[in-house]
Amino acid sequence: MDDMDTVKKLQVGHGEWTDDMAPALGQIGKVIKVFGDGDMRVSVGGQSWTFNPACLTSYQRDNDANLMTTENAKESKSTLVSILEKILAQKTDCESPSSLVIEAAQGNICKVREMLQKHPDKVDIRNQGRTALQVASHLGHVEVVKVLIQANANIDLKDDEGDSALHYAAYGNQGAVIRLLLAKAANAELLNNAKCTALYIAVNKGFTEVVQILCIPNCAINVQDLHGDTPLHYAITADYRSIIEILTEVPNIDFTVQNQQGFNLLHHSALKGNVLAVRKILERARQLVDSKKEDGFTALHLATLNNHQEVVEILVKEGRCDVNLRNNRNQTPLHLAVTHGHISLVQLLVTEGGDVNAEDEDGDTPMHIVLVQQHLTSLEPEGVGSALLNKLQATGLLGNTELNVGTAIACLLALSGADINYANHRGKSPLDLITDGRIAHLVKKLYSEIQGTTS
């Protein structure tokens, strides 16, 4: 959808909206994950976002569709199958040196040896832009690869897309070939034209065994692609659990590397709601738990903004993060939870010491915000806010008042000591913002109750 105003409205409660999403509007992307609530993770223009499915329209791509997807940049071998078909369809000619590539593609080791004896100086000759070593590596012809290397094939020679034999083996999921190439000193840090290493390609394709093989001591695990993403950034986005396990254990991994959006690996994990990655990173780099992006957002801000309950719990209880750190707009995570009506997170943050009277840049406390935002969704007895509803009913002060999410949050804040007379920078208190007399009366009663208990 290209209507920004409509998309912004549809995104409320569905991954939310950030201005960085604007370039994705009206573009063709690829769904890389469908969440349990129906929201979709979509790769567009090298970035990925969570969208309300109402923002998306199914697209039947043509064979030559120019998709703005991560895969286009990183799977530059999308045409490799057709190229291999062209090579394999050619007739071999012992007198033509370029037939070496055909024989290598077919795995004809005897023919390869024979041609190398006839044309030893043509070991790196190209056919359809590919060398025999590159083609044999992609197809997993280990013995052919050995013969070519013995004949002094250039192991790190690149094709027009910048891919070496090691890249080809990674695209082809050829673990045995990769072991051989590494043993023969292939350069694992070589970048193709999309700034991808062989390791990045293996991660991108989800080839766990190849990733394991490439994670040698001092491997190129921190090398960034065109978008500043490391292999672990991508694994977190794609939620490749086994690969996340492998990458987070590599000794030389740097969890502080930021992509072009300014997300280090803990920020990125919190943003995506990746529980496994958050846990693994905290085990090795707990000092990052309160690190801030340029906009002041911590991992807790990001997880709260996107309503990732389990990640918030891990950051607070296992990571022991500071729940009251502020971003550049002076917002605490509690401000964000209240703004978006994330009722369970409001409860959690308040319980864990979230300051109910913290001011944002406008002097607004969480109580001001919830009364302005007007979250009118009904609070269902069996729903997300059932625990809060039970807590409020236990006070005996609710009477027959029916609560929506916004009112319930206001009541919780009042019961937690939020000052209903606190004036913001415009001189307005939360009480000045309540338009419903019944709600004003209830909030006053709850506030008085807590004041009476603490006095």
CORLINUR-V882927 format. One record per residue. N is the residue number from 1. RES is the residue in one letter. OMEGA is omega in radians with two decimals (999 if undefined). NEAR is the number of other ideal C-beta (glycine too) atoms within 8 Angstrom. Layout:
n:N res:RES omega:OMEGA near:NEAR
n:N res:RES omega:OMEGA near:NEAR
//
This chain:
n:1 res:M omega:-3.11 near:10
n:2 res:D omega:3.13 near:5
n:3 res:D omega:-3.02 near:7
n:4 res:M omega:-3.11 near:8
n:5 res:D omega:3.13 near:6
n:6 res:T omega:-3.13 near:9
n:7 res:V omega:3.13 near:13
n:8 res:K omega:3.14 near:9
n:9 res:K omega:-3.11 near:7
n:10 res:L omega:-3.08 near:11
n:11 res:Q omega:3.14 near:13
n:12 res:V omega:-3.12 near:9
n:13 res:G omega:-3.13 near:7
n:14 res:H omega:-3.13 near:10
n:15 res:G omega:3.09 near:9
n:16 res:E omega:-3.10 near:10
n:17 res:W omega:2.91 near:8
n:18 res:T omega:-3.09 near:5
n:19 res:D omega:3.11 near:5
n:20 res:D omega:-3.13 near:7
n:21 res:M omega:-3.02 near:10
n:22 res:A omega:-3.13 near:7
n:23 res:P omega:-3.13 near:8
n:24 res:A omega:-3.06 near:12
n:25 res:L omega:3.13 near:11
n:26 res:G omega:-3.09 near:4
n:27 res:Q omega:3.09 near:9
n:28 res:I omega:3.14 near:9
n:29 res:G omega:-3.12 near:12
n:30 res:K omega:3.08 near:10
n:31 res:V omega:3.14 near:9
n:32 res:I omega:3.08 near:9
n:33 res:K omega:3.03 near:8
n:34 res:V omega:-3.11 near:7
n:35 res:F omega:-3.08 near:9
n:36 res:G omega:-3.13 near:3
n:37 res:D omega:3.11 near:4
n:38 res:G omega:3.09 near:7
n:39 res:D omega:-3.04 near:12
n:40 res:M omega:3.01 near:12
n:41 res:R omega:-3.04 near:14
n:42 res:V omega:3.08 near:14
n:43 res:S omega:-3.13 near:12
n:44 res:V omega:3.05 near:15
n:45 res:G omega:3.11 near:9
n:46 res:G omega:3.06 near:10
n:47 res:Q omega:3.06 near:11
n:48 res:S omega:-3.07 near:9
n:49 res:W omega:3.01 near:10
n:50 res:T omega:-3.10 near:10
n:51 res:F omega:2.87 near:13
n:52 res:N omega:-3.11 near:9
n:53 res:P omega:3.11 near:8
n:54 res:A omega:3.12 near:5
n:55 res:C omega:-2.96 near:10
n:56 res:L omega:3.04 near:10
n:57 res:T omega:3.13 near:4
n:58 res:S omega:-3.09 near:4
n:59 res:Y omega:3.07 near:5
n:60 res:Q omega:-3.02 near:4
n:61 res:R omega:3.02 near:7
n:62 res:D omega:-3.13 near:5
n:63 res:N omega:-3.09 near:4
n:64 res:D omega:-3.12 near:4
n:65 res:A omega:-3.14 near:7
n:66 res:N omega:-3.08 near:5
n:67 res:L omega:3.07 near:10
n:68 res:M omega:-3.09 near:11
n:69 res:T omega:3.05 near:13
n:70 res:T omega:-3.06 near:13
n:71 res:E omega:3.14 near:11
n:72 res:N omega:-3.10 near:10
n:73 res:A omega:-2.96 near:12
n:74 res:K omega:3.07 near:12
n:75 res:E omega:-3.09 near:11
n:76 res:S omega:3.08 near:10
n:77 res:K omega:-3.14 near:10
n:78 res:S omega:3.13 near:7
n:79 res:T omega:-3.05 near:6
n:80 res:L omega:-3.13 near:9
n:81 res:V omega:-3.13 near:6
n:82 res:S omega:3.11 near:7
n:83 res:I omega:3.10 near:11
n:84 res:L omega:3.10 near:12
n:85 res:E omega:3.11 near:8
n:86 res:K omega:3.14 near:9
n:87 res:I omega:-3.10 near:14
n:88 res:L omega:-3.12 near:9
n:89 res:A omega:-3.12 near:5
n:90 res:Q omega:3.05 near:9
n:91 res:K omega:-3.14 near:3
n:92 res:T omega:3.12 near:9
n:93 res:D omega:-3.07 near:6
n:94 res:C omega:-3.12 near:8
n:95 res:E omega:-3.13 near:3
n:96 res:S omega:-3.12 near:7
n:97 res:P omega:-3.11 near:8
n:98 res:S omega:3.08 near:9
n:99 res:S omega:3.08 near:13
n:100 res:L omega:-3.13 near:16
n:101 res:V omega:3.13 near:16
n:102 res:I omega:-3.13 near:13
n:103 res:E omega:3.11 near:13
n:104 res:A omega:3.13 near:16
n:105 res:A omega:-3.14 near:13
n:106 res:Q omega:3.14 near:8
n:107 res:G omega:-3.12 near:10
n:108 res:N omega:-3.01 near:9
n:109 res:I omega:3.14 near:10
n:110 res:C omega:3.12 near:6
n:111 res:K omega:3.13 near:10
n:112 res:V omega:3.12 near:15
n:113 res:R omega:-3.11 near:9
n:114 res:E omega:-3.11 near:9
n:115 res:M omega:3.11 near:14
n:116 res:L omega:3.08 near:13
n:117 res:Q omega:3.14 near:6
n:118 res:K omega:-3.05 near:7
n:119 res:H omega:-3.07 near:10
n:120 res:P omega:-3.12 near:8
n:121 res:D omega:-3.10 near:4
n:122 res:K omega:-3.06 near:9
n:123 res:V omega:-3.12 near:15
n:124 res:D omega:3.12 near:10
n:125 res:I omega:-3.09 near:12
n:126 res:R omega:3.02 near:10
n:127 res:N omega:-3.03 near:12
n:128 res:Q omega:3.08 near:8
n:129 res:G omega:-3.10 near:7
n:130 res:R omega:3.08 near:11
n:131 res:T omega:3.11 near:14
n:132 res:A omega:-3.13 near:17
n:133 res:L omega:3.13 near:17
n:134 res:Q omega:-3.11 near:14
n:135 res:V omega:3.14 near:15
n:136 res:A omega:3.12 near:15
n:137 res:S omega:-3.14 near:16
n:138 res:H omega:-3.06 near:14
n:139 res:L omega:3.05 near:11
n:140 res:G omega:3.11 near:10
n:141 res:H omega:-2.99 near:11
n:142 res:V omega:-3.09 near:9
n:143 res:E omega:3.08 near:8
n:144 res:V omega:3.11 near:14
n:145 res:V omega:3.13 near:15
n:146 res:K omega:-3.11 near:9
n:147 res:V omega:-3.13 near:12
n:148 res:L omega:3.13 near:15
n:149 res:I omega:3.09 near:12
n:150 res:Q omega:3.13 near:6
n:151 res:A omega:3.07 near:9
n:152 res:N omega:3.00 near:6
n:153 res:A omega:3.12 near:12
n:154 res:N omega:-2.97 near:9
n:155 res:I omega:-3.10 near:13
n:156 res:D omega:3.13 near:10
n:157 res:L omega:-3.11 near:12
n:158 res:K omega:3.01 near:9
n:159 res:D omega:-3.07 near:11
n:160 res:D omega:3.09 near:4
n:161 res:E omega:3.10 near:10
n:162 res:G omega:-3.11 near:11
n:163 res:D omega:3.07 near:12
n:164 res:S omega:3.11 near:15
n:165 res:A omega:-3.14 near:16
n:166 res:L omega:3.05 near:17
n:167 res:H omega:-3.13 near:14
n:168 res:Y omega:3.13 near:14
n:169 res:A omega:3.12 near:16
n:170 res:A omega:3.08 near:17
n:171 res:Y omega:-3.08 near:13
n:172 res:G omega:3.14 near:11
n:173 res:N omega:-3.05 near:10
n:174 res:Q omega:-3.09 near:13
n:175 res:G omega:-3.10 near:9
n:176 res:A omega:3.12 near:8
n:177 res:V omega:-3.13 near:16
n:178 res:I omega:3.09 near:15
n:179 res:R omega:-3.13 near:9
n:180 res:L omega:-3.12 near:12
n:181 res:L omega:3.11 near:14
n:182 res:L omega:3.11 near:13
n:183 res:A omega:3.13 near:6
n:184 res:K omega:3.01 near:8
n:185 res:A omega:3.02 near:6
n:186 res:A omega:-3.10 near:11
n:187 res:N omega:-3.10 near:8
n:188 res:A omega:-3.13 near:13
n:189 res:E omega:3.14 near:7
n:190 res:L omega:3.11 near:13
n:191 res:L omega:3.00 near:8
n:192 res:N omega:-3.06 near:13
n:193 res:N omega:3.08 near:6
n:194 res:A omega:-3.14 near:11
n:195 res:K omega:3.12 near:9
n:196 res:C omega:2.99 near:12
n:197 res:T omega:3.05 near:12
n:198 res:A omega:3.11 near:14
n:199 res:L omega:3.14 near:16
n:200 res:Y omega:-3.13 near:14
n:201 res:I omega:-3.14 near:14
n:202 res:A omega:3.09 near:13
n:203 res:V omega:-3.13 near:16
n:204 res:N omega:-3.12 near:13
n:205 res:K omega:-3.14 near:10
n:206 res:G omega:-3.11 near:8
n:207 res:F omega:-3.00 near:10
n:208 res:T omega:-3.09 near:10
n:209 res:E omega:-3.14 near:8
n:210 res:V omega:3.08 near:14
n:211 res:V omega:-3.14 near:15
n:212 res:Q omega:-3.13 near:8
n:213 res:I omega:-3.09 near:11
n:214 res:L omega:3.13 near:14
n:215 res:C omega:3.09 near:11
n:216 res:I omega:3.11 near:8
n:217 res:P omega:3.14 near:5
n:218 res:N omega:3.12 near:4
n:219 res:C omega:-3.05 near:11
n:220 res:A omega:-3.03 near:8
n:221 res:I omega:-3.09 near:13
n:222 res:N omega:3.14 near:9
n:223 res:V omega:-3.06 near:13
n:224 res:Q omega:3.12 near:10
n:225 res:D omega:-3.10 near:14
n:226 res:L omega:-3.11 near:7
n:227 res:H omega:3.13 near:10
n:228 res:G omega:-3.13 near:10
n:229 res:D omega:2.99 near:10
n:230 res:T omega:3.07 near:14
n:231 res:P omega:-3.13 near:14
n:232 res:L omega:3.03 near:14
n:233 res:H omega:-3.08 near:13
n:234 res:Y omega:3.14 near:14
n:235 res:A omega:3.11 near:14
n:236 res:I omega:3.12 near:14
n:237 res:T omega:-3.10 near:12
n:238 res:A omega:-3.12 near:10
n:239 res:D omega:3.04 near:10
n:240 res:Y omega:-2.95 near:10
n:241 res:R omega:-3.09 near:7
n:242 res:S omega:3.13 near:7
n:243 res:I omega:3.06 near:12
n:244 res:I omega:3.11 near:16
n:245 res:E omega:-3.10 near:10
n:246 res:I omega:-3.02 near:12
n:247 res:L omega:-3.10 near:15
n:248 res:T omega:3.12 near:13
n:249 res:E omega:-3.12 near:7
n:250 res:V omega:-3.02 near:10
n:251 res:P omega:-3.04 near:5
n:252 res:N omega:3.13 near:9
n:253 res:I omega:3.12 near:11
n:254 res:D omega:-3.08 near:6
n:255 res:F omega:-3.12 near:11
n:256 res:T omega:-3.11 near:9
n:257 res:V omega:-3.12 near:10
n:258 res:Q omega:3.02 near:10
n:259 res:N omega:-3.06 near:13
n:260 res:Q omega:3.08 near:5
n:261 res:Q omega:3.09 near:8
n:262 res:G omega:-3.12 near:9
n:263 res:F omega:2.92 near:11
n:264 res:N omega:-2.98 near:12
n:265 res:L omega:3.06 near:16
n:266 res:L omega:3.07 near:15
n:267 res:H omega:-3.08 near:16
n:268 res:H omega:3.13 near:14
n:269 res:S omega:3.13 near:14
n:270 res:A omega:3.11 near:15
n:271 res:L omega:-3.09 near:10
n:272 res:K omega:-3.11 near:10
n:273 res:G omega:-3.08 near:10
n:274 res:N omega:-3.04 near:11
n:275 res:V omega:-3.11 near:9
n:276 res:L omega:-3.11 near:9
n:277 res:A omega:3.11 near:16
n:278 res:V omega:-3.12 near:16
n:279 res:R omega:-3.09 near:10
n:280 res:K omega:-3.13 near:12
n:281 res:I omega:3.12 near:14
n:282 res:L omega:3.11 near:15
n:283 res:E omega:-3.06 near:7
n:284 res:R omega:-3.06 near:9
n:285 res:A omega:-3.09 near:9
n:286 res:R omega:-3.14 near:9
n:287 res:Q omega:3.12 near:5
n:288 res:L omega:-2.95 near:14
n:289 res:V omega:3.14 near:13
n:290 res:D omega:3.14 near:8
n:291 res:S omega:-3.07 near:11
n:292 res:K omega:2.93 near:10
n:293 res:K omega:3.13 near:11
n:294 res:E omega:3.13 near:5
n:295 res:D omega:3.09 near:8
n:296 res:G omega:-3.13 near:11
n:297 res:F omega:2.99 near:10
n:298 res:T omega:3.07 near:17
n:299 res:A omega:-3.14 near:17
n:300 res:L omega:3.06 near:14
n:301 res:H omega:-3.06 near:14
n:302 res:L omega:3.14 near:12
n:303 res:A omega:3.13 near:14
n:304 res:T omega:-3.14 near:16
n:305 res:L omega:-3.07 near:10
n:306 res:N omega:3.03 near:11
n:307 res:N omega:3.09 near:9
n:308 res:H omega:-3.00 near:10
n:309 res:Q omega:-3.05 near:9
n:310 res:E omega:3.10 near:8
n:311 res:V omega:3.10 near:15
n:312 res:V omega:3.14 near:15
n:313 res:E omega:3.14 near:9
n:314 res:I omega:-3.14 near:13
n:315 res:L omega:-3.10 near:16
n:316 res:V omega:-2.98 near:14
n:317 res:K omega:3.14 near:8
n:318 res:E omega:-3.13 near:8
n:319 res:G omega:3.13 near:12
n:320 res:R omega:-3.13 near:7
n:321 res:C omega:3.07 near:12
n:322 res:D omega:-3.04 near:6
n:323 res:V omega:-3.07 near:13
n:324 res:N omega:3.06 near:10
n:325 res:L omega:-3.05 near:13
n:326 res:R omega:3.03 near:9
n:327 res:N omega:-3.07 near:12
n:328 res:N omega:3.05 near:5
n:329 res:R omega:3.11 near:8
n:330 res:N omega:3.14 near:8
n:331 res:Q omega:2.96 near:11
n:332 res:T omega:3.03 near:13
n:333 res:P omega:3.12 near:16
n:334 res:L omega:3.05 near:17
n:335 res:H omega:-3.10 near:13
n:336 res:L omega:3.14 near:13
n:337 res:A omega:3.13 near:12
n:338 res:V omega:-3.12 near:15
n:339 res:T omega:-3.05 near:8
n:340 res:H omega:3.06 near:11
n:341 res:G omega:3.11 near:13
n:342 res:H omega:-2.91 near:11
n:343 res:I omega:-3.14 near:13
n:344 res:S omega:3.13 near:10
n:345 res:L omega:3.06 near:13
n:346 res:V omega:3.11 near:15
n:347 res:Q omega:-3.09 near:11
n:348 res:L omega:-3.09 near:12
n:349 res:L omega:3.09 near:15
n:350 res:V omega:3.13 near:12
n:351 res:T omega:-3.08 near:6
n:352 res:E omega:3.01 near:9
n:353 res:G omega:3.09 near:6
n:354 res:G omega:-3.08 near:12
n:355 res:D omega:-3.07 near:8
n:356 res:V omega:3.13 near:13
n:357 res:N omega:3.11 near:9
n:358 res:A omega:3.12 near:13
n:359 res:E omega:2.96 near:9
n:360 res:D omega:-3.06 near:13
n:361 res:E omega:3.12 near:6
n:362 res:D omega:-3.10 near:8
n:363 res:G omega:-3.13 near:9
n:364 res:D omega:3.00 near:11
n:365 res:T omega:3.06 near:15
n:366 res:P omega:3.12 near:15
n:367 res:M omega:3.07 near:15
n:368 res:H omega:-3.02 near:13
n:369 res:I omega:-3.06 near:13
n:370 res:V omega:-3.14 near:14
n:371 res:L omega:3.07 near:12
n:372 res:V omega:-3.05 near:8
n:373 res:Q omega:3.09 near:10
n:374 res:Q omega:3.05 near:6
n:375 res:H omega:-2.97 near:10
n:376 res:L omega:3.13 near:7
n:377 res:T omega:-3.12 near:7
n:378 res:S omega:3.09 near:7
n:379 res:L omega:-3.07 near:14
n:380 res:E omega:-3.13 near:7
n:381 res:P omega:-3.11 near:6
n:382 res:E omega:-3.04 near:4
n:383 res:G omega:-3.09 near:7
n:384 res:V omega:-3.07 near:5
n:385 res:G omega:-3.07 near:12
n:386 res:S omega:-3.13 near:10
n:387 res:A omega:3.12 near:8
n:388 res:L omega:3.13 near:12
n:389 res:L omega:3.12 near:12
n:390 res:N omega:-3.14 near:8
n:391 res:K omega:-3.13 near:10
n:392 res:L omega:3.12 near:15
n:393 res:Q omega:-3.13 near:8
n:394 res:A omega:3.12 near:6
n:395 res:T omega:-3.11 near:10
n:396 res:G omega:-3.06 near:5
n:397 res:L omega:-3.07 near:9
n:398 res:L omega:-3.07 near:10
n:399 res:G omega:3.14 near:5
n:400 res:N omega:-3.10 near:4
n:401 res:T omega:3.07 near:9
n:402 res:E omega:-3.05 near:5
n:403 res:L omega:2.88 near:11
n:404 res:N omega:-3.05 near:11
n:405 res:V omega:-3.11 near:14
n:406 res:G omega:3.14 near:13
n:407 res:T omega:3.14 near:12
n:408 res:A omega:3.12 near:15
n:409 res:I omega:3.11 near:15
n:410 res:A omega:3.12 near:14
n:411 res:C omega:3.12 near:13
n:412 res:L omega:-3.13 near:14
n:413 res:L omega:3.11 near:15
n:414 res:A omega:-3.13 near:13
n:415 res:L omega:-3.13 near:13
n:416 res:S omega:3.05 near:9
n:417 res:G omega:3.09 near:8
n:418 res:A omega:-3.08 near:14
n:419 res:D omega:-3.09 near:9
n:420 res:I omega:3.11 near:12
n:421 res:N omega:-3.05 near:7
n:422 res:Y omega:-3.09 near:12
n:423 res:A omega:3.06 near:7
n:424 res:N omega:-3.09 near:13
n:425 res:H omega:3.10 near:5
n:426 res:R omega:3.12 near:6
n:427 res:G omega:-3.11 near:5
n:428 res:K omega:3.03 near:8
n:429 res:S omega:3.06 near:10
n:430 res:P omega:-3.14 near:16
n:431 res:L omega:3.13 near:10
n:432 res:D omega:-3.05 near:6
n:433 res:L omega:-3.11 near:10
n:434 res:I omega:-3.12 near:10
n:435 res:T omega:-3.11 near:3
n:436 res:D omega:-3.09 near:6
n:437 res:G omega:-3.12 near:5
n:438 res:R omega:-3.13 near:7
n:439 res:I omega:3.12 near:11
n:440 res:A omega:-3.14 near:10
n:441 res:H omega:-3.12 near:8
n:442 res:L omega:-3.14 near:14
n:443 res:V omega:3.10 near:15
n:444 res:K omega:-3.12 near:10
n:445 res:K omega:-3.13 near:9
n:446 res:L omega:3.12 near:14
n:447 res:Y omega:3.12 near:12
n:448 res:S omega:-3.14 near:8
n:449 res:E omega:-3.10 near:11
n:450 res:I omega:3.11 near:12
n:451 res:Q omega:3.12 near:8
n:452 res:G omega:-3.12 near:7
n:453 res:T omega:-3.04 near:6
n:454 res:T omega:-3.09 near:6
n:455 res:S omega:999 near:4
//
